[in-house]
Amino acid sequence: MSNDIRIRKGLDILLEGKADKTTKQLPLSALYAVKPSDFHRVIPKLLLREGNEVKAGEALFFSKSDERILFPSPVSGTIKEIIRGERRKVLEIRIAPSEEQSFKSYGEKNVNEMQGEDIKAHLLSSGCWPFIKQRPYDVIANPDTTPKAIFVSACKTNPLAPDYDYVLKGKEEVLQTALTALSKLTPGKVHVSVFKDSSLSPFRNLKNIVLHNVSGPHPAGNVSTQIARISPINKGEVVWVVTPQDLVVIGELFLTGKLNLTRTVALTGSRIENPHYVTAIAGAQISGVVGSQVKDVANTRIISGDVLTGTKVGENDFLGFYDDHFSSFPELNYFYLFGWAKPISNKVSLTRSLTFSWLNPKKKYDLNTNTNGEHRAFVVTGMYEEVFPLDIYPMQLLKACLYKDLDELENLGAYEVAPEDFALTEFVCVSKQPHQQIIRDGLDLMIQELG
């Protein structure tokens, strides 16, 4: 059986500002924050108060629904402020880092001598469990379930995505440790996907995994696309998902006994002076990560994540707990006079009506944040199906989410998808519908009603 995965449907959005393969070591930011909103459907219960001292890797709060799931501090220092919203909802836990970083020790472990339950207990007690997500629903994995398989996608195809072959170079030992540990948490296989033409991938010679070679346009790198080709999810089944840089955190935990949330972050986009990589700790303040790299800050949108699925942030906001990518683009909000009727050469389009992107498929674009249209009812164009490789009817699933029909959601394949799978359909949507939010609301309804 071939382990090649070839995707034909999709769309590669080529943008200016890809990161050069150089990495800059950043000093500590002036402030760090952990945001419970990064952990979908988690209601936090605080373990510490303002003014308390904390070590890197020490738990700040746990999930109200499962007190075993802990959420750690990325740095050592003092809890400076706890920001609350309506009904005293915890929005941010801000930490002033100490000059000398100290880590809470969880002890070095030999994963080859550990059983699955021991590994699970260690990941839970150390605060490493939030790095494991599950499908269906795209939420933090339930420790009481047993996945039929575990998936790692090391071939991101999102616009300007980090190059994992470069980012993970030389980290084979920690990756192998993490993958060996994960292989003991499932009776199935650990599936790792890399680019077919990537001969330098650090995953090529690792053990305890099934390696898959992926080719094709975005969303070939989305883990849902790979799950659908390798081991589709049926009702009642669960798979777990881990990202490559989170594997490094897990591997270092077992090898060193420290929970090190340092990651390599790509600074990309046309508004970055010199796009490159930096090393930053999760939760770092944006101003400390991008520094003076952003051109024309007042008219620039900075995104924590990629341009399709990331979150808009400001200089005083913080790097997302899971993010290893920054994007920056011109922030514009005006309408072109007769824009619908003029020939256009500086935009990406699937259609050939008055656009010319199809003539030069390798051209890179400097796109801005204009939506180029207004919100309206769904228009049946067939464009969604051209960029959606899953064996699912995307428009029908979106509508089922809107009118909250649980039977249709099940029958139309909602168990197999995550919001990120609808980022491209949202990009090409002439109706300007918020597809990702619609899918998120539909999945939340299923969790609430079906469990």
C-alpha angles and dihedrals in degrees: 000000000000119000092204117120114196119185120196103174117071143069132256110213106205111203135178119252108054113173118259115232096257125109127209121202109227125209120236115291119241090244140017131194139193113209119201087206088073088069106064116227093001115136106200127224109197121231097185138040137219111291095026119132116237136187126221107270094021115131117259097182143344134223114271090218094052119016091196091072106085129187115213136215112251093213141021118252141082127321098242101181143353110213115209133188134191115343087010092290110174109243103167140002106208121203128194104212123229119237092242112047118221126189132211106241120230095175131252114280135197105221092195089066097044129092124226094258091050091052092048092050091049093050090049097047093047096051092246095118097088088070089070114079129182139219127245103059099010095246135128108297121261107241091212094063128081115220120223088219142352123230133204121182111202094171111076113189097180115125110287090354120175116268103242092193087064098035095050097039111137095012098103094121096056091042091052091049092052094045092049089052093048092048088065092057096065136047086216133061136291105235119203122187124203134170112280093228093047109108094165098059111133088221094065096090101030125119135226092041140096108229121214127193113220129198134168140067127309127319088042088099095054110108092225089061090052094045090053091055098040109033116352117211117247126192110289095021126113133197127185127224130203128178121229097247090049088055087061090055091050093046093049090050091061095040100044106017090235129114101224112184094185113130139173110253126197116223105204144160139078093282095059111098095219112004109220144129127278133186111237137163119244111266095027117154111261094233089057092051103043096028111172093338095104116091119216095000094190092062099036131096113215115201126196098216129011125324094257102047107013131108126250110244139176131222091266094051126089140248111264118253092243100031125114097165138069123194129190129191139162111282106223132159114179138107125246114233107249087351090155092059103040127091109254128201103168100064137074117242138165092212127073096217108120092331129102106193089109090064092063108030094174097053116120118224136209097216124183134208097265112128091210092218144025135268112274142150120297113284117206105231105139090235094118092061092052093063100031112086099181119101090248135107101243100193094046091050092050091051092047088055090052096051092036101233105166095189091054092046090056094044094046094056105260090150089069102051141076128194092259090064089068096049093099095046087051090051094053095037111123088196093059092227117168095241098173094052091046091054092045091053091048093051091048089053090053092050090050097046104029103025 
